[in-house]
Amino acid sequence: MKLDPIYARRQYDMIKKTCSSQAPVFDKLVGKDSISFIFRGVINVLSVSATNVSSWKERVLYVLNNPDDTPGEDLIRETDNLRKDLSAYFGHFSVPSDRDLRRCIRRLAKFIAYYSNTEIPAEIIELYDDSVAATQREPMRLQERDLIDNPTTRVPVVLCLDTSASMRGEKITELNSGVKQFFKAVVDDDIAKYSVEMCIVTFSTTAKKILDFANIERQVSAFEHLNLEASGYTAMGAAVKMSLDLLETRKKEYQDKGVDYWQPWLVLMTDGQPTDDISEAARTVTEMVNNKKLTIFPIGIGDGANMSRLKLFSPKREPLKLKGLMLSEFFDWLGKSVKSTSQSAPGTSVKLPPIGWAEL
């Protein structure tokens, strides 16, 4: 039970077209060519084999509860809430606001992304997520200003984080807390806050850029309004490739503006194993590490982490497994490590703090 990626892209385009109209919020949600119209079309495509199901509610539940494809509790709950809200608006039981529209767009986009194994386009994310839009709107202008106003030598860091369904519960809670702690540690240091540049990529059924490289104080404000959610599969290969592309783009911007930078860091964290092809991504990472163009920290979370698969990304550094759920301890160590790097000269060897958060 899957959507063709080409069909999915058409639905994304329809969402964008619907939201760009001058129609009232009510009409965008339940009128002609509305969010409801798009949602119903997608449900009908997915439930085409359900010849014995007729009602709208039954079709949605048929798709979400299909035993051959379980999207996870979060997506099931959010999609069923989308159905309930649209029904309430259509029946005039509730008057929708701009915020309601954004919430419905987010739910629909995540539903389409899961069932088509596609990445939600950035322009769709901007329609529903103000905090992401703040870092993505006019990104080149903001990034260029960062480089001109602050020529300090940079430490580019990408956090490539597993947000698949197996991360639900305490793991995703600790991950959210740990990343915020890392941001705070960097911002509180007078040198690191001008040197460290962060980018966050998450992977579940698809890979997604949560934050692009930018002034870290601006990113702290943006991430405070974000909450990583766990659902779907584990598209690790796609996420690593996206991370490398983002690093290469930022390095070129450094070079164009004459800004020095340390060897980029890639932090890869997972509690499971990839559900997509990682061979190309692993080869590229291995080549970059061997040529001293990338430093990678592969981290396993819990007993389900496939350490042998993580090892494929790291020819020189053994992947490490966290002790229990010591995510906060890891991000505290990472903050101290990146601060030490920011205070050294590019090309020199940096002694990292002792590791107390891993099973050695």
Buried (B, 14 or more C-beta within 10 A) or exposed (E): EEBEEEBBBBBBEBBBEBBEEEBEBBBBBBBEBBBBBBBBBBBEBBBEEBEEBEEBEEBBBBBBEBEEEEBBEBBBEBBBEBBEBBBBBBEEEEEBEEEBBBBBBBBBBBBBBBBBBBBBBBBBBBBBBEBBBBBBEEEEEBBBEBBEEBBBBBBBBBBBBBBBBBBBEEBBBBBBEBBBBBBEBBBEBEEBBBBBBBBBBBBBBBBBBBBBBBBBEBBBEBBEEBEBBBBBBBBBBBBBBBBBEBBEEBBEBBEEEEBEBBBBBBBBBBBBBBBBEBEEBBEBBBEBBEEEBBBBBBBBBBEEBBBEBBBBBBEEEEBBBBEEBBBBBBBBBBBBBBBBBBEBEEEEEBEEEEEEBBEE
